[in-house]
Amino acid sequence: MNSNDIIGAIGVGIILLAYFLNIFSLIKKDGSLYFILNIIGASIACYASYLIDYVPFIILEATWAIVSVFGLIRSIKKPNIF
Protein backbone atom coordinates (compact mmCIF):
# COMPACT_ATOMS: atom_id res chain seq x y z
CA MET A 1 0.00 0.00 0.00
CA ASN A 2 1.50 3.33 -1.04
CA SER A 3 0.90 6.82 0.33
CA ASN A 4 -1.82 7.56 -2.26
CA ASP A 5 -3.78 4.55 -1.06
CA ILE A 6 -3.39 5.55 2.58
CA ILE A 7 -4.53 9.13 1.90
CA GLY A 8 -7.53 7.88 -0.09
CA ALA A 9 -8.45 5.33 2.57
CA ILE A 10 -8.40 8.02 5.26
CA GLY A 11 -10.66 10.28 3.18
CA VAL A 12 -13.14 7.55 2.34
CA GLY A 13 -13.01 6.33 5.94
CA ILE A 14 -14.05 9.76 7.21
CA ILE A 15 -16.95 9.88 4.74
CA LEU A 16 -18.08 6.41 5.84
CA LEU A 17 -17.74 7.40 9.49
CA ALA A 18 -20.12 10.31 8.90
CA TYR A 19 -22.54 7.98 7.11
CA PHE A 20 -22.52 5.32 9.84
CA LEU A 21 -22.86 7.89 12.64
CA ASN A 22 -25.87 9.29 10.81
CA ILE A 23 -27.45 5.90 10.11
CA PHE A 24 -27.19 4.90 13.78
CA SER A 25 -28.61 8.30 14.84
CA LEU A 26 -25.45 9.34 16.65
CA ILE A 27 -25.30 12.59 14.66
CA LYS A 28 -27.93 14.51 12.73
CA LYS A 29 -27.93 14.41 8.94
CA ASP A 30 -28.41 18.17 8.89
CA GLY A 31 -25.97 18.88 11.72
CA SER A 32 -22.66 20.69 11.40
CA LEU A 33 -20.56 17.65 12.36
CA TYR A 34 -22.04 15.58 9.54
CA PHE A 35 -21.17 18.25 6.97
CA ILE A 36 -17.72 18.89 8.42
CA LEU A 37 -16.84 15.19 8.29
CA ASN A 38 -18.05 15.03 4.69
CA ILE A 39 -16.06 18.14 3.71
CA ILE A 40 -12.86 16.81 5.27
CA GLY A 41 -13.31 13.26 3.97
CA ALA A 42 -14.26 14.28 0.44
CA SER A 43 -11.43 16.81 0.26
CA ILE A 44 -8.88 14.22 1.31
CA ALA A 45 -10.32 11.64 -1.12
CA CYS A 46 -10.30 14.29 -3.87
CA TYR A 47 -6.63 14.99 -3.18
CA ALA A 48 -5.83 11.27 -3.32
CA SER A 49 -7.67 11.05 -6.66
CA TYR A 50 -5.65 14.01 -7.91
CA LEU A 51 -2.42 12.27 -6.88
CA ILE A 52 -3.28 9.26 -9.02
CA ASP A 53 -4.69 11.47 -11.79
CA TYR A 54 -8.12 9.86 -11.80
CA VAL A 55 -10.44 12.61 -13.06
CA PRO A 56 -13.84 10.94 -12.51
CA PHE A 57 -13.21 10.69 -8.78
CA ILE A 58 -11.66 14.15 -8.62
CA ILE A 59 -14.97 15.47 -9.98
CA LEU A 60 -17.05 13.25 -7.69
CA GLU A 61 -15.19 14.08 -4.50
CA ALA A 62 -14.85 17.80 -5.31
CA THR A 63 -18.59 17.97 -5.92
CA TRP A 64 -19.25 16.08 -2.68
CA ALA A 65 -17.09 18.54 -0.74
CA ILE A 66 -18.65 21.63 -2.36
CA VAL A 67 -22.21 20.42 -1.78
CA SER A 68 -21.29 19.69 1.84
CA VAL A 69 -19.94 23.24 2.24
CA PHE A 70 -23.28 24.60 1.07
CA GLY A 71 -25.07 22.22 3.45
CA LEU A 72 -22.87 23.40 6.33
CA ILE A 73 -23.59 27.05 5.53
CA ARG A 74 -27.30 26.31 5.34
CA SER A 75 -27.26 24.44 8.67
CA ILE A 76 -25.42 27.30 10.37
CA LYS A 77 -27.87 29.89 9.07
CA LYS A 78 -30.90 27.77 10.00
CA PRO A 79 -32.63 29.08 13.12
CA ASN A 80 -32.87 26.72 16.09
CA ILE A 81 -36.55 25.99 16.48
CA PHE A 82 -37.61 23.34 18.96
N, C-alpha and C positions, 0 to 999 in steps of 0.2 A: 504494500500500500504506500503510495507516494503522498507528498504534501497536498497535491490537488485533491486527492481522494479524501484526505483527512479534513480539509477545509470544507469540501462539499458535504461530507457526512455530518459535520457540526452544524452547518446551515440547515440541512434537511431535518436533522434531529431537533433543532429548536422549533421549526415549523410543526413537526409532529407532536412535540411536547405541548405546544399551544392547542393543537387539535384535541389531544387526549384530555388535557385539563378542562377544555370546554365540554367535550362529550360526557365526562364524568361530573359535570356541574361544579368543578372546583374554581373555575373562573367564568365570568360572563362573556358571551360572544360579542357583546357590544362594549365591553370594558377596555380600559386603557392597556392593561397588561396583555390582553389577547392581541391587540394591534401592535404593541411594542415588540412582543415575541415574533410576530409575523414579519415585521419590518426588519428586525435584526437577522432572523433566519433566512428570509428571502434575499436580503442584501449579501449575506455571506455565500449563499448558494449561487447567486448571480455572479459574484466574484470568482468562485470556483469554476463556473461555466465559462467565464471570460478567460481564465487561465488555460483551459483546454480548448478554447476557441470553438465552442459549440453554441452557435447563434440561436437555435430554437429555444434552448433553456436560458440563455441570456435574456431573451425577450420575455419568456414566461416569468422568470424570477423578478426581473425588473418591473414588470407589470404588477406582479403580486405585491412587491414592496410599495409601489406608488399608490395602488388602491388601498393598501393598509394605512399609508400616511393620511390619505383622505378620510378613511374611517376613524383614525385617531383624532384628527382635527374635529370631525363631526361629533365624536363622543365627548370631547372636551367642551365643545360649545353647547352641548345638549344640557338643558336645565335639569337639575335633580328634582324630580317629582315623585313623591311616594305613592 
